[in-house]
Amino acid sequence: MRNLRTALLTVMATGLAVTALAQVPAAAAPAPAPAQPKFLSASQLPASHTPWTAGPIRKGVPAEGSVCTTGIAPAAGSRHRDFRTELDTNARQTITVAPTTARAKALAAELRSALETCLDRLKEQDPGLEGEAFYQGRINVEEGAHVYSIDTSYPEVGSTDIGLYSVGRDGRTVTVVEWGQMGELDGAPLEGFKKTTRAAVAKLH
């Protein structure tokens, strides 16, 4: 009888242990990392006489170039990609994911201000430079994008360059698109660049 009682007590204890284990919640699986914003492909750049070639996506901000916006976007949370053609036409996209939406709004505003004042700053650095800068309008995509053009020339040597720029935002993510080549605004693919900007912001997330 004693052996039977001991066996019953053992079975009951085992059952309680199993029940207790069943009530312990399983550890939650780690949340998947958020998807990285997507970059433009070469086929989404404005039409050119020779095909566009897309470079690799690199971490951080560009080490050189981007004279209008250098030093504004933080290296942390930023990536960039360069594009080029065989006819000295180049482009670049930089994407920055800010910690908060408020920080992203502030970054976009600072980048826009840098573009609006870029030509004046360039003239201060180089008195021989001439040019015109224009705001080319807003694009209604996600939280919006803004397009600018800067036409520069050196009369002494007869060279002219045109640059198209845009700043767009989707939530916490800000992107800057740059396009440049020799020539004047009349020969620049402004409407094509606006389509490129729309695609750049639309595909961020």
NUVEXKE-484618 format. One record per residue (C-alpha): residue in one letter; x, y, z. Coordinates in Angstrom, 3 decimals, always signed. Layout:
N
@baba a | u X | v Y | w Z
...
END
This chain:
205
@baba m | u +0.000 | v +0.000 | w +0.000
@baba r | u +2.903 | v +2.304 | w +0.866
@baba n | u +4.503 | v +1.652 | w -2.546
@baba l | u +1.207 | v +2.432 | w -4.300
@baba r | u +0.848 | v +5.720 | w -2.388
@baba t | u +4.435 | v +6.694 | w -3.285
@baba a | u +3.819 | v +5.927 | w -6.958
@baba l | u +0.638 | v +8.042 | w -6.977
@baba l | u +2.442 | v +10.971 | w -5.341
@baba t | u +5.235 | v +10.721 | w -7.946
@baba v | u +2.734 | v +10.746 | w -10.834
@baba m | u +0.900 | v +13.756 | w -9.351
@baba a | u +4.159 | v +15.702 | w -8.904
@baba t | u +5.207 | v +14.935 | w -12.462
@baba g | u +1.838 | v +16.091 | w -13.757
@baba l | u +2.048 | v +19.363 | w -11.849
@baba a | u +5.545 | v +19.991 | w -13.233
@baba v | u +4.372 | v +19.357 | w -16.805
@baba t | u +1.382 | v +21.679 | w -16.292
@baba a | u +3.646 | v +24.407 | w -14.913
@baba l | u +5.992 | v +24.119 | w -17.887
@baba a | u +3.067 | v +24.305 | w -20.291
@baba q | u +1.960 | v +27.569 | w -18.698
@baba v | u +5.365 | v +29.261 | w -19.167
@baba p | u +5.101 | v +31.378 | w -22.341
@baba a | u +7.609 | v +30.600 | w -25.073
@baba a | u +10.258 | v +33.229 | w -25.686
@baba a | u +9.124 | v +35.657 | w -28.382
@baba a | u +10.920 | v +35.312 | w -31.690
@baba p | u +13.130 | v +38.308 | w -32.532
@baba a | u +11.399 | v +40.848 | w -34.751
@baba p | u +12.679 | v +40.827 | w -38.336
@baba a | u +14.934 | v +43.717 | w -39.270
@baba p | u +13.108 | v +46.443 | w -41.228
@baba a | u +13.654 | v +46.353 | w -44.968
@baba q | u +16.284 | v +48.753 | w -46.272
@baba p | u +15.007 | v +51.566 | w -48.522
@baba k | u +15.361 | v +50.752 | w -52.216
@baba f | u +17.574 | v +52.694 | w -54.605
@baba l | u +16.925 | v +53.787 | w -58.172
@baba s | u +18.051 | v +51.457 | w -60.933
@baba a | u +19.974 | v +52.689 | w -63.976
@baba s | u +16.858 | v +52.361 | w -66.144
@baba q | u +15.023 | v +54.906 | w -63.950
@baba l | u +17.440 | v +57.743 | w -64.679
@baba p | u +16.492 | v +60.403 | w -67.279
@baba a | u +17.010 | v +59.346 | w -70.889
@baba s | u +20.555 | v +59.793 | w -72.168
@baba h | u +22.371 | v +59.356 | w -75.493
@baba t | u +24.362 | v +56.492 | w -73.974
@baba p | u +23.171 | v +53.961 | w -71.371
@baba w | u +23.436 | v +54.619 | w -67.667
@baba t | u +25.658 | v +52.428 | w -65.531
@baba a | u +24.788 | v +52.006 | w -61.840
@baba g | u +27.580 | v +51.743 | w -59.314
@baba p | u +27.439 | v +49.734 | w -56.080
@baba i | u +25.419 | v +50.869 | w -53.087
@baba r | u +27.852 | v +52.167 | w -50.468
@baba k | u +27.414 | v +52.902 | w -46.783
@baba g | u +27.740 | v +56.432 | w -45.461
@baba v | u +27.704 | v +59.734 | w -47.319
@baba p | u +29.793 | v +60.413 | w -50.451
@baba a | u +33.425 | v +61.227 | w -49.775
@baba e | u +33.477 | v +63.861 | w -52.531
@baba g | u +31.118 | v +65.694 | w -54.844
@baba s | u +27.648 | v +66.815 | w -53.777
@baba v | u +29.042 | v +70.336 | w -53.326
@baba c | u +25.658 | v +71.803 | w -52.387
@baba t | u +24.811 | v +69.373 | w -49.596
@baba t | u +28.146 | v +68.121 | w -48.251
@baba g | u +28.230 | v +67.843 | w -44.456
@baba i | u +24.473 | v +67.961 | w -43.897
@baba a | u +23.282 | v +64.336 | w -43.920
@baba p | u +24.881 | v +62.174 | w -41.187
@baba a | u +27.041 | v +59.232 | w -42.210
@baba a | u +25.166 | v +56.992 | w -39.772
@baba g | u +21.975 | v +55.792 | w -41.388
@baba s | u +23.050 | v +56.950 | w -44.866
@baba r | u +23.889 | v +55.073 | w -48.046
@baba h | u +24.575 | v +56.316 | w -51.573
@baba r | u +24.860 | v +55.146 | w -55.154
@baba d | u +26.564 | v +56.770 | w -58.155
@baba f | u +25.514 | v +56.519 | w -61.804
@baba r | u +27.327 | v +57.538 | w -64.979
@baba t | u +27.127 | v +57.478 | w -68.770
@baba e | u +29.828 | v +57.530 | w -71.436
@baba l | u +29.176 | v +61.208 | w -72.216
@baba d | u +30.240 | v +62.848 | w -68.937
@baba t | u +26.752 | v +62.762 | w -67.493
@baba n | u +26.574 | v +61.631 | w -63.896
@baba a | u +24.013 | v +61.193 | w -61.157
@baba r | u +23.876 | v +60.222 | w -57.526
@baba q | u +21.249 | v +59.140 | w -55.015
@baba t | u +21.789 | v +59.417 | w -51.271
@baba i | u +19.322 | v +57.901 | w -48.787
@baba t | u +19.272 | v +58.661 | w -45.055
@baba v | u +17.063 | v +56.924 | w -42.488
@baba a | u +16.633 | v +59.276 | w -39.529
@baba p | u +15.924 | v +58.084 | w -35.959
@baba t | u +12.533 | v +59.839 | w -35.911
@baba t | u +10.087 | v +61.454 | w -38.308
@baba a | u +10.801 | v +64.839 | w -36.728
@baba r | u +14.537 | v +64.418 | w -37.426
@baba a | u +13.748 | v +63.429 | w -41.014
@baba k | u +11.609 | v +66.552 | w -41.498
@baba a | u +14.396 | v +68.721 | w -40.125
@baba l | u +16.990 | v +67.045 | w -42.356
@baba a | u +14.845 | v +67.510 | w -45.473
@baba a | u +14.343 | v +71.190 | w -44.621
@baba e | u +18.086 | v +71.679 | w -44.086
@baba l | u +18.925 | v +69.987 | w -47.387
@baba r | u +16.407 | v +72.175 | w -49.226
@baba s | u +17.881 | v +75.291 | w -47.662
@baba a | u +21.368 | v +74.203 | w -48.728
@baba l | u +20.213 | v +73.822 | w -52.331
@baba e | u +18.435 | v +77.183 | w -52.296
@baba t | u +21.606 | v +78.966 | w -51.154
@baba c | u +24.129 | v +76.823 | w -53.021
@baba l | u +24.820 | v +79.119 | w -55.969
@baba d | u +25.425 | v +82.141 | w -53.737
@baba r | u +27.884 | v +80.135 | w -51.650
@baba l | u +29.694 | v +78.902 | w -54.766
@baba k | u +30.014 | v +82.468 | w -56.072
@baba e | u +31.479 | v +83.582 | w -52.757
@baba q | u +34.123 | v +80.862 | w -53.021
@baba d | u +34.840 | v +81.590 | w -56.707
@baba p | u +34.167 | v +85.191 | w -57.831
@baba g | u +34.705 | v +84.212 | w -61.474
@baba l | u +31.682 | v +81.919 | w -61.424
@baba e | u +28.373 | v +82.998 | w -62.924
@baba g | u +25.038 | v +81.205 | w -62.967
@baba e | u +21.330 | v +80.983 | w -62.297
@baba a | u +19.380 | v +78.873 | w -59.841
@baba f | u +15.673 | v +78.028 | w -59.962
@baba y | u +13.151 | v +76.216 | w -57.828
@baba q | u +11.441 | v +73.816 | w -60.245
@baba g | u +8.443 | v +72.866 | w -58.109
@baba r | u +7.005 | v +70.275 | w -55.764
@baba i | u +6.198 | v +66.668 | w -56.649
@baba n | u +3.259 | v +65.092 | w -54.854
@baba v | u +4.676 | v +61.724 | w -53.819
@baba e | u +4.610 | v +60.372 | w -50.240
@baba e | u +5.531 | v +63.354 | w -47.976
@baba g | u +6.613 | v +65.359 | w -51.004
@baba a | u +9.708 | v +66.099 | w -53.082
@baba h | u +11.192 | v +69.401 | w -54.289
@baba v | u +13.232 | v +69.978 | w -57.457
@baba y | u +15.933 | v +72.583 | w -58.126
@baba s | u +18.248 | v +73.513 | w -60.994
@baba i | u +21.613 | v +75.286 | w -60.839
@baba d | u +23.210 | v +76.507 | w -64.080
@baba t | u +26.856 | v +77.621 | w -63.755
@baba s | u +29.443 | v +78.983 | w -66.176
@baba y | u +32.993 | v +80.312 | w -66.357
@baba p | u +32.912 | v +83.025 | w -69.063
@baba e | u +36.711 | v +83.263 | w -69.186
@baba v | u +37.031 | v +79.674 | w -70.399
@baba g | u +33.591 | v +79.284 | w -71.983
@baba s | u +32.496 | v +76.249 | w -69.946
@baba t | u +28.924 | v +75.716 | w -68.740
@baba d | u +27.437 | v +73.097 | w -66.453
@baba i | u +23.896 | v +72.288 | w -65.414
@baba g | u +22.843 | v +70.430 | w -62.296
@baba l | u +19.410 | v +69.145 | w -61.286
@baba y | u +18.689 | v +68.311 | w -57.640
@baba s | u +15.785 | v +67.022 | w -55.605
@baba v | u +14.977 | v +66.313 | w -51.970
@baba g | u +12.153 | v +63.940 | w -51.040
@baba r | u +10.873 | v +62.253 | w -47.898
@baba d | u +8.861 | v +59.174 | w -46.976
@baba g | u +8.339 | v +58.957 | w -43.203
@baba r | u +11.751 | v +58.739 | w -41.496
@baba t | u +13.585 | v +58.354 | w -44.812
@baba v | u +15.033 | v +61.236 | w -46.825
@baba t | u +16.572 | v +60.972 | w -50.279
@baba v | u +18.595 | v +63.398 | w -52.387
@baba v | u +18.919 | v +62.859 | w -56.141
@baba e | u +21.564 | v +64.737 | w -58.151
@baba w | u +22.083 | v +64.887 | w -61.926
@baba g | u +24.733 | v +66.851 | w -63.818
@baba q | u +26.381 | v +67.350 | w -67.192
@baba m | u +28.024 | v +69.994 | w -69.342
@baba g | u +25.533 | v +72.335 | w -70.979
@baba e | u +22.679 | v +74.639 | w -70.074
@baba l | u +19.231 | v +74.239 | w -68.554
@baba d | u +17.553 | v +74.283 | w -71.974
@baba g | u +19.267 | v +70.993 | w -72.781
@baba a | u +18.612 | v +69.305 | w -69.445
@baba p | u +15.936 | v +66.567 | w -69.134
@baba l | u +13.934 | v +68.411 | w -66.486
@baba e | u +10.707 | v +66.450 | w -66.940
@baba g | u +12.656 | v +63.188 | w -67.019
@baba f | u +14.408 | v +64.167 | w -63.809
@baba k | u +11.066 | v +64.873 | w -62.144
@baba k | u +9.929 | v +61.366 | w -63.094
@baba t | u +13.165 | v +59.982 | w -61.668
@baba t | u +12.570 | v +61.886 | w -58.437
@baba r | u +9.016 | v +60.567 | w -58.176
@baba a | u +10.295 | v +57.000 | w -58.676
@baba a | u +13.075 | v +57.525 | w -56.116
@baba v | u +10.695 | v +58.591 | w -53.352
@baba a | u +7.955 | v +56.107 | w -54.256
@baba k | u +10.253 | v +53.093 | w -54.007
@baba l | u +11.923 | v +54.004 | w -50.699
@baba h | u +9.489 | v +51.748 | w -48.788
END
